[in-house]
Amino acid sequence: MNTDNRPSMAEFFNWHHHPFADTHPMTDIFLSAKDARLKDRALSMLACGKNLALCGPSGTGKSTLIGHLMGLLDPNCYKPVLLHYAGFNRSGLLRAIADRLGVDTNGRSTPLLIRLQKHLLQLTGSTNSLYPVLFVDDAQMLETESMLDLCALMVSADKKTTAASIVMTGDDTLRSRFQLAAMAAIRTRLTAIFKFDPLNDQDSRQFITHRLQQAKAPKHLFENDAVEMVAAHCRGNRRQIINTATLLLDEAFYRQENTVNAQTMLECDLIYPDDAA
């Protein structure tokens, strides 16, 4: 097929940007009814200085939700810190937190954990105080000692008030770890462990529609039969929906078809029956 004079995908499909690309931040994320409840509860708990965890399978929207939570926190009241990756060793985690808080990591006279504790107290005790909230993504990768260090950052030296709140997100192995006797110190400091579930079929359909609307793409870019098939195939996993929809748009563009339909999916050799696993 001669593609030299073909229009770009944006021109061909008449969208503002790719509806399932990872290169365009979502200005208005999709929240299911349960997502909205979790968001409201999390904000209420953070306002009270509480700590919480979000657990669920990969691709169910945990990272997206914490990013949304960070954006909702008043910058005049809160100091949000996001750790995208929790697979550091113990010293690496403390250094990552210090780097994001602007704490010097080169001094050796005082342990870094102590310097972080003092810095957090300064943040909450200054005239224009900011309450630190540490968001730790992929927290199932944390070493036990690192989790205990996070506990040490939660309270002030005199243990009369909280120094910072911790929000951990992780897969179901994190939830299982919290049940271990060795994790009691961490578990008892968490006000809630919220369970994240895949979207149901209706929410999956709405999720696809939402992405199309955000990209200013044609409303019927995905025909109804294709939407139903994607929702059933991906079983509510948002990341899998995004990836599958991206493959289908590439397939439709290759075929020079202006819409994605059931036949597009059935004949797309890049999609396999176990892709949603």
C-alpha positions in Angstrom: 0.0 0.0 0.0 1.4 3.4 -0.9 1.4 5.5 2.2 3.5 8.5 1.0 0.5 10.8 0.6 -1.6 9.5 3.4 -2.9 12.0 6.0 -1.8 11.7 9.6 -3.9 9.8 12.0 -5.2 13.0 13.5 -6.2 14.3 10.1 -7.7 10.9 9.1 -9.7 10.4 12.2 -10.4 14.1 12.8 -9.4 14.3 16.5 -7.6 16.9 18.6 -5.1 14.3 19.9 -4.9 10.5 20.1 -7.6 9.5 22.6 -5.5 6.6 24.1 -2.1 8.1 23.9 0.1 8.4 27.0 1.7 11.6 25.8 -1.3 13.8 26.5 -2.2 14.4 30.2 -5.9 14.0 31.0 -7.4 17.2 32.1 -10.5 15.5 33.3 -10.0 11.9 34.3 -12.7 9.2 34.3 -14.1 8.4 37.7 -16.6 5.5 38.2 -19.1 5.9 41.0 -16.9 3.9 43.3 -13.8 5.9 42.3 -15.6 9.1 43.2 -16.5 7.6 46.7 -12.9 6.6 47.2 -11.7 10.0 46.2 -14.0 11.8 48.6 -13.1 9.5 51.5 -9.4 9.8 50.8 -9.6 13.6 50.8 -11.6 13.6 54.0 -9.1 11.3 55.7 -6.1 13.4 54.6 -7.8 16.5 56.0 -7.7 14.6 59.3 -4.1 13.6 59.0 -4.8 9.9 58.4 -2.9 7.3 56.4 -4.4 4.9 53.8 -3.6 2.4 51.1 -5.2 1.6 47.8 -4.8 -2.0 46.7 -5.9 -3.8 43.5 -4.8 -5.4 40.3 -2.4 -3.6 38.0 -4.2 -1.4 35.5 -7.3 -0.7 37.6 -6.6 3.1 37.9 -4.9 3.4 41.3 -2.0 5.6 40.0 -4.4 7.7 38.0 -6.5 8.3 41.1 -3.6 9.3 43.3 -2.5 11.7 40.6 -6.0 13.2 40.7 -5.9 13.4 44.5 -2.6 15.3 44.4 -4.2 17.8 42.0 -7.1 18.3 44.3 -5.0 19.1 47.4 -4.8 22.9 48.1 -1.2 23.9 47.4 -1.5 26.5 50.2 -2.2 23.8 52.7 -0.5 20.7 51.5 2.9 19.6 50.3 2.3 16.5 48.1 5.2 14.3 47.3 4.9 11.5 44.7 7.2 8.5 44.6 6.4 6.8 41.2 8.6 3.8 42.0 9.0 2.1 45.3 11.6 -0.5 44.4 14.4 1.4 46.1 16.4 -0.2 48.8 16.0 1.4 52.2 18.6 4.2 51.8 17.4 4.8 48.2 13.8 5.4 49.4 14.9 8.0 52.0 17.1 9.7 49.4 14.2 9.8 46.9 11.9 11.4 49.5 14.7 13.9 50.6 15.3 14.8 46.9 11.6 15.6 46.4 11.5 17.6 49.6 14.7 19.5 48.9 16.6 18.0 51.8 20.4 17.8 51.5 21.4 14.1 51.3 25.1 14.7 51.6 25.5 15.3 55.3 26.7 12.4 57.4 26.7 13.8 60.9 22.9 13.1 61.3 21.1 10.1 59.8 18.9 11.1 56.8 15.8 9.7 58.5 16.3 12.2 61.4 16.9 15.1 59.0 13.7 14.2 57.2 11.7 14.1 60.4 13.0 17.5 61.3 12.2 18.9 57.9 8.6 17.6 58.0 8.2 19.3 61.4 9.5 22.5 60.0 7.0 22.3 57.2 4.1 21.9 59.6 5.4 24.3 62.2 6.3 27.3 60.0 4.2 30.5 59.7 3.0 29.4 56.2 2.7 25.7 57.2 2.2 23.0 54.7 1.1 19.5 55.6 3.2 16.9 53.8 1.4 14.0 52.1 3.7 11.2 50.7 2.2 9.2 47.9 4.0 5.9 47.3 3.1 4.0 44.1 3.9 0.3 43.7 4.3 0.1 47.5 4.2 -3.7 47.3 7.9 -3.4 46.3 8.9 -1.7 49.6 11.2 -3.4 51.9 9.8 -4.0 55.4 12.4 -1.6 56.9 11.4 1.0 54.4 7.8 0.7 55.5 8.9 1.2 59.1 10.8 4.3 58.1 7.6 5.6 56.6 5.9 5.0 59.9 8.6 7.0 61.6 7.8 9.9 59.3 4.1 9.9 60.1 4.4 11.3 63.6 6.1 14.2 65.2 8.9 13.7 67.8 6.6 14.1 70.8 3.9 11.8 69.1 1.2 14.3 69.9 0.3 15.2 66.3 0.9 13.7 62.9 3.9 15.0 60.9 2.8 13.7 57.5 0.2 11.4 55.9 1.2 8.4 53.8 -0.9 7.1 50.8 0.4 3.8 49.5 -0.8 2.1 46.3 0.0 -1.4 45.3 -1.3 -4.7 43.9 -3.0 -7.4 45.8 0.3 -8.7 47.2 0.5 -5.4 49.2 -2.9 -6.1 50.7 -1.7 -9.6 51.6 1.5 -8.3 53.2 -0.5 -6.1 55.5 -2.0 -9.2 57.1 1.3 -10.5 58.2 2.2 -10.3 61.9 5.5 -8.5 61.0 3.4 -5.7 59.4 1.3 -4.9 62.4 3.1 -1.7 63.1 2.3 -0.5 59.6 -1.2 -1.9 59.4 -2.3 -0.3 62.7 -1.2 3.1 61.4 -3.5 2.9 58.3 -7.0 4.2 58.8 -8.3 2.3 55.7 -7.1 -0.1 53.1 -9.3 0.5 50.1 -9.8 -2.2 47.5 -9.7 -1.3 43.8 -11.7 -3.4 41.4 -11.8 -3.5 37.6 -14.5 -1.5 35.9 -17.9 -3.2 35.2 -19.1 -3.4 31.6 -21.1 -0.2 31.8 -18.2 1.8 33.3 -15.8 0.3 30.6 -18.1 1.6 27.9 -18.2 5.0 29.6 -14.5 5.0 30.0 -14.0 4.6 26.2 -16.5 7.3 25.5 -14.8 9.6 28.0 -11.4 9.2 26.4 -12.9 10.0 23.0 -14.6 13.1 24.3 -11.4 14.3 26.0 -9.5 14.0 22.7 -12.3 15.7 20.8 -12.6 12.7 18.6 -15.7 11.8 16.6 -18.4 10.3 18.9 -18.8 7.2 16.8 -15.1 6.6 16.1 -15.7 3.2 17.9 -18.9 1.7 16.8 -21.2 0.2 19.4 -20.3 -3.4 18.6 -16.6 -2.7 18.9 -17.1 -0.9 22.3 -19.0 -4.0 23.6 -16.2 -6.3 22.4 -13.4 -4.2 23.9 -15.3 -4.0 27.2 -15.8 -7.8 27.3 -12.3 -8.6 26.1 -10.5 -6.4 28.7 -12.7 -7.3 31.7 -12.6 -3.8 33.2 -8.8 -3.4 33.1 -8.3 0.3 32.1 -4.8 -0.1 31.0 -5.8 -3.1 28.8 -8.7 -1.1 27.4 -6.3 1.7 26.5 -3.8 -0.7 24.9 -6.4 -2.6 23.0 -8.1 0.5 21.7 -4.7 1.9 20.5 -4.1 -1.3 18.5 -7.5 -1.2 17.0 -7.0 2.4 15.9 -3.7 1.5 14.3 -5.5 -1.4 12.5 -8.3 0.9 11.2 -5.8 3.5 10.0 -3.8 0.8 8.2 -7.1 -0.4 6.5 -8.1 3.3 5.9 -11.4 2.7 7.7 -12.8 5.8 9.5 -14.3 3.8 12.3 -13.5 0.8 14.5 -16.0 -2.0 14.4 -16.3 -5.6 15.5 -14.8 -6.8 12.3 -11.7 -4.7 12.9 -11.1 -6.4 16.2 -11.9 -9.9 14.9 -9.4 -9.5 12.1 -6.7 -7.6 14.1 -3.8 -10.1 14.4 -2.1 -8.0 17.1 -4.8 -8.8 19.6 -4.7 -12.3 21.3 -7.3 -13.9 23.4 -5.2 -13.8 26.6 -4.2 -10.1 26.2 -6.4 -9.1 29.1 -4.7 -11.5 31.5 
